């Protein structure tokens, strides 16, 4: 046993503040591993009007878009940093956002049938897509994924229910997933993610399954069916993949998170329905953070919970 000097105490506290992942892990607030929560109902900075999508930036900051048409940035501990709003919101609000490796932020501006591209300061720097069902057109785009070569993949529904592929310069390349996939057409593909092996994972929400494609659009397989057990899903609305290949599925209709192996086998699940901390109500999105933490958009509770189950 020894006495720590004031200088060492100050240094230890500073390290704890700047890096949760390095030291001073926060204790669990619930028996199922919640280590933090932020948000609440409202339109002020740091509050949410039904949050619907989340993405983690390269520096660990958290981006959340809500039904007020705002993108808000938080530090990893959930403190509000900055926000900006969509240029138009009268027709509807975004449901998806993705961070490019170069820091640009791609937002699925769903009800305007386009993808908007922002720089990290929230300045609009590009867009692509128009309303329709032809090449280079969208109907209600839901999410964006970007591969290692910079090609862009967009999911959409409302009749199109397909994936479109675009060049790094926003030129249309091809569409796929429009015919039956293992007996069923895609039905509201709600989210996309690409793993290190170059496989595109699609949350086929209303078919209660995950469909995997090559980046050229060939079907690999489909995982799961409707239910509440392992290897089953209820309206998967989001999907994220960690560097080690672990897959995270957020089930809007199941009020839970579901971990899969890189091969698509169920590992574990977390969550139950409710309003208390450690419970979920209509979770729309989830993303891996640092040090095995997970951020889940608890939409109907207007908050983000941070868990380390």
C-alpha positions as CSV (number, residue, x, y, z in Angstrom):
1,X,0.0,0.0,0.0
2,X,1.2,3.6,-0.8
3,X,0.0,7.1,-0.9
4,X,-0.4,8.5,-4.5
5,X,0.8,12.1,-4.9
6,X,-1.5,14.9,-5.9
7,X,0.2,15.1,-9.3
8,X,-0.3,11.4,-9.9
9,X,-4.0,11.6,-8.9
10,X,-4.5,14.5,-11.3
11,X,-2.8,12.6,-14.1
12,X,-4.9,9.5,-13.4
13,X,-8.1,11.5,-13.5
14,X,-7.1,13.2,-16.8
15,X,-6.4,9.8,-18.4
16,X,-9.7,8.5,-17.3
17,X,-11.5,11.5,-18.8
18,X,-9.8,11.4,-22.2
19,X,-9.9,7.6,-22.7
20,X,-12.4,5.3,-21.3
21,X,-10.9,2.5,-23.3
22,X,-7.5,2.9,-21.8
23,X,-8.3,3.0,-18.1
24,X,-10.8,3.8,-15.4
25,X,-13.6,1.7,-16.9
26,X,-17.0,2.8,-15.8
27,X,-18.8,0.4,-13.6
28,X,-22.0,-1.2,-14.8
29,X,-25.2,0.6,-13.9
30,X,-27.4,-2.4,-14.4
31,X,-27.1,-6.1,-14.0
32,X,-26.9,-6.7,-17.7
33,X,-24.0,-4.4,-18.4
34,X,-25.3,-0.9,-19.1
35,X,-22.4,1.5,-18.4
36,X,-24.0,4.8,-19.5
37,X,-27.0,6.5,-21.2
38,X,-27.5,9.8,-22.8
39,X,-30.3,11.8,-24.4
40,X,-33.9,12.3,-23.4
41,X,-37.0,13.7,-25.0
42,X,-36.6,17.2,-26.5
43,X,-35.3,19.4,-29.3
44,X,-32.5,21.1,-27.3
45,X,-28.8,20.1,-27.9
46,X,-28.1,16.6,-26.6
47,X,-31.8,15.6,-26.5
48,X,-33.7,13.5,-29.1
49,X,-36.9,13.5,-31.0
50,X,-37.0,9.8,-31.7
51,X,-33.4,8.9,-32.7
52,X,-33.2,6.6,-35.7
53,X,-29.6,5.9,-36.8
54,X,-26.1,5.9,-35.4
55,X,-22.5,5.7,-36.6
56,X,-19.1,6.0,-35.0
57,X,-16.5,8.3,-36.4
58,X,-12.8,7.4,-36.8
59,X,-11.9,9.3,-33.7
60,X,-14.6,7.5,-31.6
61,X,-17.2,10.3,-31.7
62,X,-20.8,9.2,-32.0
63,X,-23.2,10.5,-34.6
64,X,-27.0,10.2,-34.1
65,X,-29.7,11.3,-36.5
66,X,-33.3,11.8,-35.1
67,X,-36.7,12.5,-36.4
68,X,-36.2,16.3,-36.1
69,X,-33.8,16.0,-39.1
70,X,-30.7,16.7,-37.0
71,X,-27.3,15.0,-36.9
72,X,-25.8,15.4,-33.4
73,X,-22.2,14.5,-32.5
74,X,-21.3,13.2,-29.0
75,X,-18.0,12.2,-27.4
76,X,-17.7,8.5,-26.5
77,X,-19.0,9.2,-23.0
78,X,-22.2,10.8,-24.4
79,X,-21.5,14.5,-24.0
80,X,-23.0,16.7,-26.7
81,X,-20.4,18.3,-29.0
82,X,-22.0,19.7,-32.2
83,X,-25.0,19.4,-34.5
84,X,-26.4,20.3,-37.9
85,X,-29.8,19.9,-39.7
86,X,-30.9,18.5,-43.0
87,X,-31.5,21.1,-45.7
88,X,-35.1,20.0,-46.1
89,X,-37.4,18.1,-43.7
90,X,-41.0,18.7,-44.6
91,X,-41.4,15.5,-46.6
92,X,-39.7,13.3,-44.0
93,X,-36.4,12.6,-42.1
94,X,-33.3,10.5,-42.6
95,X,-33.1,6.9,-41.3
96,X,-29.5,6.0,-42.0
97,X,-25.9,7.5,-41.8
98,X,-22.5,6.1,-42.5
99,X,-19.0,7.6,-42.0
100,X,-16.5,7.2,-44.8
101,X,-12.8,6.4,-44.0
102,X,-12.0,9.9,-45.2
103,X,-14.3,11.4,-42.6
104,X,-17.2,12.4,-44.9
105,X,-20.7,11.5,-43.6
106,X,-23.2,9.9,-45.9
107,X,-26.8,10.4,-44.9
108,X,-29.7,8.4,-46.4
109,X,-32.2,11.4,-46.9
110,X,-34.9,8.8,-47.1
111,X,-38.1,10.8,-48.1
112,X,-36.2,13.0,-50.5
113,X,-34.9,9.8,-52.3
114,X,-31.2,10.8,-52.3
115,X,-28.0,10.4,-50.4
116,X,-26.5,13.6,-49.0
117,X,-22.7,13.9,-48.2
118,X,-21.4,16.2,-45.5
119,X,-17.9,17.1,-44.3
120,X,-17.2,16.6,-40.6
121,X,-18.3,20.1,-39.9
122,X,-21.7,19.5,-41.3
123,X,-21.2,21.3,-44.6
124,X,-23.0,19.7,-47.6
125,X,-20.3,18.6,-50.1
126,X,-22.2,16.3,-52.4
127,X,-25.4,14.3,-53.2
128,X,-26.6,11.7,-55.6
129,X,-29.9,10.0,-56.6
130,X,-33.4,11.1,-57.6
131,X,-36.9,9.7,-57.1
132,X,-37.7,6.7,-59.3
133,X,-37.2,3.0,-59.9
134,X,-34.6,3.2,-62.8
135,X,-30.9,3.3,-62.9
136,X,-29.5,6.0,-60.7
137,X,-32.8,6.5,-58.8
138,X,-34.1,5.7,-55.4
139,X,-37.3,5.0,-53.5
140,X,-36.8,5.6,-49.8
141,X,-33.2,4.8,-49.4
142,X,-32.4,3.5,-45.9
143,X,-28.7,3.0,-45.5
144,X,-25.2,3.3,-47.0
145,X,-22.1,1.1,-47.0
146,X,-18.7,1.8,-48.5
147,X,-16.1,-0.8,-49.5
148,X,-12.3,-0.6,-49.3
149,X,-12.2,0.7,-52.9
150,X,-14.6,3.5,-52.3
151,X,-17.6,2.0,-54.0
152,X,-20.9,2.9,-52.4
153,X,-23.9,0.6,-51.7
154,X,-27.4,1.9,-50.9
155,X,-30.4,0.0,-49.7
156,X,-34.0,1.1,-50.5
157,X,-37.6,0.0,-50.2
158,X,-41.1,1.0,-51.1
159,X,-41.3,-1.1,-54.2
160,X,-37.6,-1.0,-55.3
161,X,-36.5,-3.2,-52.3
162,X,-33.0,-3.6,-53.7
163,X,-29.3,-2.6,-53.4
164,X,-27.7,-0.2,-55.8
165,X,-23.9,0.2,-56.3
166,X,-22.2,3.5,-57.1
167,X,-18.7,4.5,-58.0
168,X,-16.6,6.7,-55.6
169,X,-17.6,9.6,-57.9
170,X,-21.3,8.9,-57.4
171,X,-21.9,7.3,-60.8
172,X,-24.5,4.5,-60.9
173,X,-22.9,1.1,-61.5
174,X,-25.6,-1.6,-61.0
175,X,-28.6,-2.7,-59.1
176,X,-29.1,-6.2,-57.5
177,X,-31.4,-8.0,-55.1
178,X,-34.4,-7.3,-57.3
179,X,-35.3,-10.9,-58.0
180,X,-36.2,-13.5,-55.4
181,X,-33.4,-14.3,-52.9
182,X,-33.7,-17.9,-51.7
183,X,-37.5,-17.9,-52.2
184,X,-38.3,-14.3,-51.2
185,X,-37.8,-10.9,-52.6
186,X,-36.0,-8.4,-50.3
187,X,-38.6,-6.7,-48.2
188,X,-37.4,-3.4,-46.7
189,X,-33.7,-3.9,-46.6
190,X,-33.0,-1.6,-43.7
191,X,-29.2,-1.6,-43.2
192,X,-25.9,-2.6,-44.8
193,X,-22.4,-3.5,-43.6
194,X,-19.3,-4.9,-45.3
195,X,-16.9,-7.2,-43.5
196,X,-13.2,-7.6,-44.0
197,X,-13.7,-10.5,-46.4
198,X,-15.6,-8.3,-48.7
199,X,-19.1,-9.7,-48.0
200,X,-22.1,-7.4,-48.0
201,X,-24.5,-8.1,-45.1
202,X,-28.1,-6.9,-45.6
203,X,-30.7,-6.6,-42.8
204,X,-33.7,-7.8,-44.7
205,X,-36.1,-6.4,-42.1
206,X,-39.6,-7.5,-43.1
207,X,-38.3,-11.0,-44.0
208,X,-36.7,-11.2,-40.5
209,X,-33.4,-12.4,-41.9
210,X,-29.9,-11.3,-42.9
211,X,-28.9,-11.8,-46.5
212,X,-25.3,-11.9,-47.7
213,X,-24.1,-10.9,-51.1
214,X,-20.7,-10.6,-52.9
215,X,-19.8,-7.0,-53.8
216,X,-20.8,-7.9,-57.3
217,X,-24.3,-8.7,-56.2
218,X,-24.3,-12.5,-56.1
219,X,-26.3,-14.1,-53.4
220,X,-24.2,-16.1,-50.8
221,X,-26.8,-17.1,-48.3
222,X,-29.6,-16.0,-46.0
223,X,-29.4,-16.3,-42.2
224,X,-32.3,-16.6,-39.8
225,X,-36.0,-16.4,-39.8
226,X,-38.8,-14.8,-37.7
227,X,-38.6,-15.6,-34.0
228,X,-37.2,-14.7,-30.6
229,X,-34.6,-17.4,-30.2
230,X,-31.0,-17.6,-31.3
231,X,-30.6,-17.7,-35.1
232,X,-34.0,-15.9,-35.3
233,X,-34.8,-12.2,-35.7
234,X,-37.8,-9.8,-35.4
235,X,-37.4,-6.8,-37.8
236,X,-33.6,-6.4,-37.9
237,X,-33.2,-2.7,-38.6
238,X,-29.4,-2.2,-38.2
239,X,-26.2,-4.1,-38.6
240,X,-22.6,-3.4,-37.7
241,X,-19.4,-5.4,-38.0
242,X,-16.3,-5.2,-35.8
243,X,-12.8,-5.5,-37.1
244,X,-12.6,-9.1,-35.9
245,X,-15.6,-10.0,-37.9
246,X,-18.1,-10.1,-35.1
247,X,-21.5,-9.0,-36.4
248,X,-24.0,-7.0,-34.4
249,X,-27.7,-7.0,-35.3
250,X,-30.3,-4.6,-33.8
251,X,-33.8,-6.0,-33.8
252,X,-36.4,-3.2,-33.8
253,X,-39.3,-5.7,-33.3
254,X,-37.4,-7.9,-30.9
255,X,-36.2,-5.1,-28.5
256,X,-32.8,-6.7,-28.4
257,X,-29.3,-6.9,-29.9
258,X,-28.0,-10.1,-31.4
259,X,-24.3,-11.0,-31.9
260,X,-23.2,-13.3,-34.8
261,X,-19.9,-15.0,-35.7
262,X,-18.2,-14.0,-39.0
263,X,-19.9,-17.2,-40.4
264,X,-23.3,-16.0,-39.3
265,X,-23.8,-18.3,-36.3
266,X,-25.6,-16.8,-33.2
267,X,-23.3,-16.1,-30.3
268,X,-25.5,-14.3,-27.8
269,X,-28.4,-11.8,-27.5
270,X,-29.0,-8.9,-25.1
271,X,-32.1,-6.9,-24.2
272,X,-35.8,-7.0,-23.2
273,X,-38.8,-4.8,-23.7
274,X,-39.3,-1.9,-21.3
275,X,-38.6,1.7,-20.3
276,X,-36.1,1.2,-17.5
277,X,-32.3,1.5,-18.0
278,X,-31.1,-1.8,-19.4
279,X,-34.4,-2.3,-21.4
280,X,-35.3,-1.3,-24.9
281,X,-38.3,0.0,-26.8
282,X,-38.1,-0.1,-30.6
283,X,-34.3,0.1,-31.0
284,X,-33.5,1.4,-34.5
285,X,-29.7,1.2,-34.6
286,X,-26.6,0.0,-32.9
287,X,-22.8,0.4,-33.4
288,X,-19.6,-1.0,-31.9
289,X,-17.6,1.5,-29.9
290,X,-14.2,1.1,-28.3
291,X,-13.2,-1.7,-25.9
292,X,-16.1,-4.0,-26.7
293,X,-18.7,-1.4,-25.9
294,X,-21.9,-1.0,-27.9
295,X,-24.1,2.0,-28.5
296,X,-27.7,1.2,-29.0
297,X,-30.3,3.7,-30.3
298,X,-33.3,3.1,-27.9
299,X,-35.6,5.0,-30.2
300,X,-39.0,5.0,-28.3
301,X,-37.2,5.9,-25.1
302,X,-35.4,8.8,-26.9
303,X,-31.9,7.8,-25.6
304,X,-28.7,6.0,-26.5
305,X,-27.6,3.3,-24.1
306,X,-24.0,2.3,-23.8
307,X,-23.5,-1.3,-22.9
308,X,-20.6,-3.7,-22.3
309,X,-22.5,-7.0,-21.7
